[in-house]
């Protein structure tokens, strides 16, 4: 996804996103952060603030398909 607005920060509500990984990228295409999203009824809200304008959300089931395509190591 590419975020397009003039603000410095973007707030992403990941509350209902479970079993996925959010990766954000800098302007050079390098991975800045990897966040594993695991949510349940008991965990409450999960909102992050990011300055990166590019991101990728993938299912944990598909993370092996990105090995070698996206820089960084999956843990």
Helices and strands as residue ranges (DSSP letters): E 10-13, E 20-25, E 31-37, E 47-50, E 54-59, G 60-66
